[in-house]
Amino acid sequence: MKIAVLTGAGISAESGIPTFRGKDGLWNKYDPMDLATPEAFQRNPKLVWQWYDWRRKLIADAKPNKAHFILADLERKYKDLWIITQNIDGLHQRAGSLKVIELHGNIWTVKCLECGVRYREEKTPLKEIPPRCRNCGGLVRPAVVWFGEPLPKEALEKSYSCTVSAEVFIVVGTSAQVYPAAELPFVAKSRGAKIIEINPEETPITPYTDISIRDRASVGMEKLIKILD
């Protein structure tokens, strides 16, 4: 059975990672759209990196939860299962998943604006803000997709490839409001896939699902196992 799984912030919320618009007292006076843009970085790279340094610390302290581990187990059972994630935290990989497509990049990867090199930078907190390229000394930025930027071509193409061939398309913890990721369940539906949604709240996908599980990710994934069996 070919399975594609689209995951969003809801699957990591149980690991203690706030959603993109979390209500942390230090940062709630900032609109994320004023921080996560190329223009914001050009205007004030130090402020943007201070925000990402805070987020990186939260993610470093977090651990994969039951939903992540169940997906990793399912990947071992169903050899043709791919995870398409909107998350940048890397928790799927830490739980043991190998077939993960990161649509929005990864918070532990940086890229240099001078020489273009990309590399993993896992120090937290960072010793220097903004950090400098270990290759050329140029300014580096998080290798994540910001507002107004296109998704990585390779990741997007692979996501569509997995989507159109899926027999079952599972949506976990996403509000289904950020495109083009939000389009994928509808593409799968048009190709005849069964759509299963796990989310405490209804979303734009809900009316089109074959099975709708109104629970948080960990509980919903436990119910999903029984359905797939």
N, C-alpha and C positions, 0 to 999 in steps of 0.2 A: 504494500500500500504506500502510495506517495503522499507525504504529508508536508505542508508548509505551515509554519507558525509565525504570526506577527505579534511581537510583544512591544509594550509601551511602558510608561513610567509606573503604571499600577503594579507591575510584577516586582519592581524593586522597592516599592513603598513599604512592604513588610520587612525589608532589610534595614529600614530606618533612613532611607534616602528620600528626601523631600522631592516633590514634583518640581518641575522647572520654576514654577511660580510659588515656591515654598515661602512660608511666612516667618522666616528668620528675622529677628529684630534688627540685626545689623544691616540687612540688605533689603528689607521690605520697602524702603523709601525709593528704591531703584526699580524701574521697569526693566525686566530682562531684555526687552527689545532695544533698550538704550545701552545694554552692555554686550549682548551677543550679536554684534554686527561688525563688519569690516570698518565702518566709519567710526564706531565707538573705539575700536582698537587703535585706529590711526590718531584719534583725538586724544586718548588717554590710555596707553597700553598698561601703565602701572595699575590703574583702577580695575581694568578688565582682568588682569592677572591676579589681583588681590581676591577678586570674586572667585576665579577658578581655583586659586590656591585653597580657599575655604571649602569649595565643593570637593576638591580632590581629597582633602583631609576627611570629610564625611564619608566619602566612598572607600577610602583606605581602611577606615574603621568598621565598615559594614561587612557583612558576610552573606553569601548566597542563602536564600531561604528555601523552604520546602518546594515551592513552585519551580525554582531553578533546578533543583535536584531531580524532580520528577521529569522535567523536560530532558535532562541529561540521560536519565534512565530510558526514556522513550526512544531517544536517538540510538541507544544500543540495541533496543528491541526492533525498531523499524529503521532499517539501514538507509532508506531513502527519505529521511526527515531532515528538513532544513529550518533553521530559526532565522527569521528576518527581524532584526531589532531596531527600534528607534532610540534605544538607550545607548549611552556612551560610557557606562560604568564598568563593563567587562565582567559582570557577575555571572553571565551565562558560561563563559570560558572557565571561570574559577570553580563553577559547579561541575565541570567536566564535559560540557558541550563542545564539540569540535567543528560542527558545520554551522557556523554563525556568520551571518551577513550583517555588517554594521552600517546601516544606512546613513547615520549621522556622525560617523567617525568614532574615535576613542579618546577619552580624556587623558589617557596615559601616553599618548603619542603627541609629539610636537613637530612643527615644521618650520624651517628657517626661511625668512622672507628675503634673505640675501642669496644664499647658495642653493636653496631648495631642498636640502637634505631633510629626511624624516627619521626620527628615532624615538625609542621609548625613553621617557623621563619619569621615573617613579618616586623620586625624592619628594617627601612631604613632611613638613612645609618646605617650600623651595628656599634655597639659601639666598637667592638673589631675585628680586622682582623689579622689573620684568627680567626673566631669564635670558641668557645669551647662548648662541649656538656653540656647541662643543667643537664644531668643525671649523667655523670661520669667525666666530665672535659676533655674528649678526643677531638681530632681534628675532626671536622665535615666537610663535603663536600656538595655541592649542590646535591640534589637527582634527577639529570638529567642524560640522557644518553650521554656519551662522545664518541668521535671517538674511534673505536676499541672495544667498549663494546656492548654486546647483548641487544636487547630490552627486557623490562620486559615480562616474559613469559605469565602472565595472560592477560596483555594488548594486546599482539600480538595474543593470541588465541581468545580473544573476538573480535578483529578486523577482523580476518579471518571468524569467525562465522557470524558476521554481513554482511560481504562482500558476502559470498556464498549464503546467503538467500535474499539479496537485489534484489528488482525488478527495482529500480532506484539507480544508483550510481553517486553521484555528487562530482566533484573535484573542489575545490575553492582555488586559490592563491598558488598553489604549482608548483615548477619547474619539478616535477616528475623525479628527478635525484637521490634521496636518497632512497636506498633500505633498508629493504623490503617494506616500505610504497609505493614506486612507483610501486610495483607489484600488489597492490590491485585492481586498476581499470581493469587491464587485467584479474585478477581472476574473477572479477564481470562480465566482458564481456563474458568470457568463460562459465559462468553459465546462460547467457541469459539476464543479466540486461541491461537496457538502460543507456548509459554513457552520462552525461552532464558535460561539462567543462566550468569553468569561469576563464579566465585569459587574461590579455592584450596581452600576447605573446603566440605564439605557443609553444607547449611542445611535448615530445615524445608520449604523450597520444593523442594529437589532431587528428591524422589520424584515430584513432579508436573510436572517439566519435560519438554519434548519434546527439548530439546538441552541437555546440561550440559557446560560447558567448565571444567575444573578448572585454571585458571591465574589469575595475577594480571591486573589489569584491562587493561594495555597489550597483553600477549600475547594475551589472550582477545579483545580488540576486533579485533586483526589477523585472528584466525581467523574472527570474526563477519563481517567484510567478505566473505570468500570464501563463507560460507554464504548471505548475503543475495544475492550475485551469482548 
